[in-house]
Every structure is written in structure tokens, then in C-alpha cells.
Amino acid sequence: MKISELKSGTGNVEVTGEIVNIDAPREINKMGRVLRVANATLKDASGSITLVLWNDDIDKVQVGNEIKISNGYVNSWQDKTQLTLGKFGKMEVV
């Protein structure tokens, strides 16, 4: 699947791309738990999308890494389309 084909509400996404930017992680308090979240930009030949990284996933990648997302989910947050691993998604550096 190409990044340009990703639309909000799409599940079971499999895509490969390069991390071209990672924002500084921030902490949020969700139901009494402190979680870390960072937005990264994932790019392929067709376009780019915001990839939302949570907790340990933030430390697994760096700018320049080629990664593969399996079983990801596309949603919309503040009118911006973004890709997330969700509960069942996988991310691997290739």
C-alpha cells in the first residue's frame, strides 16, 4: 500500500516508508497512567503521513530509518490524517 492511498478509517494497513522527522516526545496522563507520545513523519515515493509513536516505539526508530508497518490503522486527529499502530499493529526497522 502507498501512503497516498491511506484514508481515515482504514484498518489492517501495511506500508513501508522512511522516517524523515520525529518530534520531541511529550507526556500525557491517560486514566491515571503517564504515557509518552511523539509524532513522526513517514514518507514514501507517493507522499507522507504523520505516524503516531507511543512509549517504547519512540525509542525504536530514528530519522533515516526505513520501517515497515503491519496491521496499522489510519485515523484523523484535529483534521489531520495519521497512522497509528493501535493495539495490534507491528513496526519493524527494515
C-alpha positions as CSV (number, residue, x, y, z in Angstrom):
1,M,0.0,0.0,0.0
2,K,1.2,3.5,-0.8
3,I,1.0,6.4,1.7
4,S,-1.0,8.4,-0.8
5,E,-3.7,5.7,-0.7
6,L,-4.2,5.9,3.1
7,K,-7.6,7.3,4.2
8,S,-9.0,7.9,7.6
9,G,-10.9,4.8,8.9
10,T,-8.6,2.3,7.0
11,G,-7.5,-0.7,9.1
12,N,-5.1,-3.5,8.5
13,V,-2.6,-1.1,6.8
14,E,0.7,-2.5,5.6
15,V,3.1,0.2,4.4
16,T,6.8,0.8,4.2
17,G,8.5,4.2,4.3
18,E,11.3,6.3,5.7
19,I,11.2,8.3,8.9
20,V,12.1,11.8,7.9
21,N,11.2,13.7,11.1
22,I,10.5,12.9,14.8
23,D,9.0,15.5,17.1
24,A,10.2,15.6,20.7
25,P,8.2,13.1,22.9
26,R,5.6,14.6,25.2
27,E,3.9,13.0,28.2
28,I,0.1,12.7,28.6
29,N,-1.9,11.5,31.6
30,K,-4.5,9.0,30.5
31,M,-6.7,7.4,33.1
32,G,-4.0,7.7,35.8
33,R,-1.2,6.4,33.6
34,V,1.6,8.6,32.2
35,L,2.2,7.8,28.6
36,R,4.8,9.1,26.1
37,V,3.7,10.1,22.6
38,A,5.7,11.5,19.7
39,N,4.7,12.3,16.1
40,A,7.0,11.2,13.3
41,T,6.7,11.9,9.6
42,L,6.7,8.7,7.5
43,K,7.4,9.2,3.7
44,D,7.4,7.1,0.6
45,A,7.6,8.0,-3.1
46,S,3.8,8.8,-3.1
47,G,3.7,11.2,-0.1
48,S,3.9,11.4,3.6
49,I,1.8,10.9,6.7
50,T,2.1,11.5,10.5
51,L,3.0,8.3,12.3
52,V,2.0,8.4,16.0
53,L,4.5,6.6,18.2
54,W,3.8,5.6,21.7
55,N,6.1,4.7,24.7
56,D,8.8,2.2,23.7
57,D,8.1,2.6,20.0
58,I,9.5,6.1,20.2
59,D,13.0,4.7,21.1
60,K,13.0,2.0,18.4
61,V,13.3,4.4,15.4
62,Q,15.4,7.4,14.3
63,V,15.4,9.8,11.4
64,G,16.6,8.0,8.3
65,N,15.2,4.5,9.3
66,E,13.2,2.6,6.7
67,I,10.3,1.0,8.6
68,K,7.5,-1.4,7.8
69,I,4.1,-1.0,9.5
70,S,1.9,-4.1,9.6
71,N,-1.8,-4.1,10.7
72,G,-1.7,-0.3,11.3
73,Y,-4.8,1.9,11.5
74,V,-5.4,5.3,9.9
75,N,-7.5,7.9,11.8
76,S,-7.9,11.6,11.9
77,W,-6.9,13.9,14.8
78,Q,-7.6,17.7,14.6
79,D,-8.4,17.3,10.9
80,K,-5.1,15.7,10.1
81,T,-4.8,12.1,8.8
82,Q,-2.4,10.0,10.9
83,L,-1.2,6.4,11.0
84,T,-1.0,4.6,14.3
85,L,-0.1,1.0,15.3
86,G,-3.1,0.7,17.6
87,K,-3.3,-2.3,19.9
88,F,-2.5,-5.0,17.3
89,G,-0.1,-3.2,14.8
90,K,3.6,-4.0,14.4
91,M,6.5,-1.9,13.4
92,E,9.9,-3.1,12.3
93,V,13.0,-1.4,11.0
94,V,14.0,-2.9,7.6
